Amino acid sequence: MKRALLILIALATLSVGALSAQTVRNANNAAIGKIEKNGSVRNASNALIGKFESDGDVRNASNALIGKIDSNGTIRNKNNAVIGKVESNGRVANASNATLGKVESNGDVRNASNSLIGKAPGINRRRAAAAFFFFFFKQ
């Protein structure tokens, strides 16, 4: 599951343009966190839980590097091993090209089974997918 989560967080670093802080919600529409324009991700209690760096690095709340995204959408773990790919349509695939999830254009967040697991309206699809799957999705 960690690989799937890392691939999905990689979506965040591919987003373009500045964002204001936006609320992320679960499938029941309850606020579960937010994404700030500087790339910080906070939970519902406003605690920092991770960050998307502009250079492609993905860091956890302790500022430890957990992965990186190449300019072509290839996702690498902290050991530089390829673990997946990000597509421009919101789909994220693992290294075997299996779908891990997707954020639709209306902000609905779906898992690999196409079940609605949350909402991120008004947030860049790639950034929303990354934040939702990596930081907010619970199994």
C-alpha positions as CSV (number, residue, x, y, z in Angstrom):
1,M,0.0,0.0,0.0
2,K,2.9,2.4,0.7
3,R,4.0,2.2,-3.0
4,A,0.4,3.0,-4.1
5,L,0.4,6.0,-1.7
6,L,3.7,7.3,-2.9
7,I,2.7,7.1,-6.5
8,L,-0.5,9.0,-5.7
9,I,1.3,11.7,-3.8
10,A,3.5,12.2,-6.8
11,L,0.6,13.7,-8.6
12,A,0.9,16.7,-6.4
13,T,4.3,17.7,-7.6
14,L,3.1,17.8,-11.2
15,S,0.4,20.4,-10.6
16,V,0.9,23.8,-12.2
17,G,0.2,27.2,-10.7
18,A,-0.3,28.5,-7.2
19,L,-3.2,27.3,-5.0
20,S,-4.9,28.8,-2.1
21,A,-5.6,26.5,0.9
22,Q,-8.4,24.1,-0.1
23,T,-10.4,21.7,2.0
24,V,-10.3,18.0,1.3
25,R,-13.4,15.9,2.3
26,N,-14.2,12.3,2.9
27,A,-17.0,10.5,1.1
28,N,-19.5,11.7,3.7
29,N,-18.5,15.3,3.0
30,A,-16.7,15.8,6.4
31,A,-13.5,18.0,6.2
32,I,-10.5,15.8,6.7
33,G,-7.7,18.2,5.9
34,K,-6.4,20.9,3.6
35,I,-3.8,21.6,1.0
36,E,-2.0,24.9,1.3
37,K,-0.6,26.9,-1.6
38,N,3.0,26.3,-0.5
39,G,2.5,22.5,-0.9
40,S,1.9,21.8,2.8
41,V,-0.7,19.2,3.6
42,R,-2.5,19.4,7.0
43,N,-5.0,17.1,8.7
44,A,-8.4,18.1,10.1
45,S,-6.6,19.2,13.4
46,N,-4.4,21.5,11.3
47,A,-1.3,19.4,12.0
48,L,1.3,19.2,9.2
49,I,1.4,15.7,7.7
50,G,3.5,16.2,4.6
51,K,4.7,18.5,1.9
52,F,5.0,18.6,-1.9
53,E,8.3,20.4,-2.9
54,S,8.5,22.4,-6.2
55,D,11.6,20.4,-7.3
56,G,9.6,17.1,-7.3
57,D,10.7,15.8,-3.9
58,V,7.9,14.4,-1.7
59,R,8.5,14.7,2.1
60,N,6.7,13.5,5.2
61,A,5.8,15.5,8.3
62,S,9.4,15.0,9.6
63,N,10.8,16.4,6.4
64,A,12.2,13.0,5.4
65,L,12.4,12.4,1.7
66,I,10.0,9.6,0.7
67,G,10.2,9.9,-3.1
68,K,10.5,12.0,-6.3
69,I,8.8,12.6,-9.5
70,D,10.7,12.9,-12.8
71,S,9.6,15.5,-15.4
72,N,8.0,12.8,-17.6
73,G,5.7,11.6,-14.7
74,T,7.8,8.6,-13.7
75,I,7.6,8.0,-9.9
76,R,10.7,6.9,-8.0
77,N,11.0,5.9,-4.4
78,K,13.6,7.3,-2.1
79,N,16.1,4.6,-3.4
80,N,15.5,5.8,-7.0
81,A,13.6,2.7,-8.0
82,V,10.8,3.2,-10.5
83,I,7.5,2.4,-8.8
84,G,4.8,3.9,-11.2
85,K,3.6,6.7,-13.5
86,V,1.3,9.6,-13.3
87,E,-1.1,10.4,-16.1
88,S,-2.5,13.8,-17.0
89,N,-6.1,12.6,-16.8
90,G,-5.9,12.0,-13.1
91,R,-5.2,8.2,-13.3
92,V,-2.3,6.8,-11.3
93,A,-0.7,3.4,-12.2
94,N,1.8,1.3,-10.5
95,A,4.9,-0.1,-12.2
96,S,2.8,-2.9,-13.8
97,N,0.3,-0.3,-15.2
98,A,-2.5,-1.4,-12.8
99,T,-4.8,1.5,-11.9
100,L,-4.5,2.6,-8.2
101,G,-7.1,5.4,-8.3
102,K,-8.2,8.6,-10.0
103,V,-9.5,12.1,-9.3
104,E,-12.3,13.1,-11.7
105,S,-12.6,16.5,-13.2
106,N,-15.4,17.4,-10.7
107,G,-13.2,16.6,-7.7
108,D,-14.6,13.2,-6.9
109,V,-11.8,10.9,-5.6
110,R,-12.2,7.2,-6.5
111,N,-10.1,4.2,-5.6
112,A,-9.1,1.4,-8.0
113,S,-12.5,-0.2,-7.6
114,N,-14.1,3.1,-8.7
115,S,-15.7,3.6,-5.3
116,L,-16.1,7.2,-4.1
117,I,-13.8,7.7,-1.2
118,G,-13.7,11.5,-1.0
119,K,-14.0,14.9,-2.6
120,A,-11.6,17.7,-3.4
121,P,-13.6,20.3,-5.4
122,G,-11.6,23.3,-6.6
123,I,-8.2,21.6,-6.2
124,N,-5.9,20.6,-9.0
125,R,-6.8,17.0,-9.9
126,R,-3.2,15.8,-9.6
127,R,-2.5,17.5,-6.3
128,A,-5.9,16.3,-4.9
129,A,-5.2,12.7,-5.9
130,A,-1.8,12.8,-4.3
131,A,-3.0,14.3,-1.0
132,F,-6.1,12.2,-0.8
133,F,-4.5,8.8,-1.4
134,F,-1.3,9.4,0.5
135,F,-2.3,11.5,3.5
136,F,-6.0,11.0,4.0
137,F,-7.0,7.6,2.7
138,K,-7.4,5.0,5.4
139,Q,-7.8,1.3,4.9
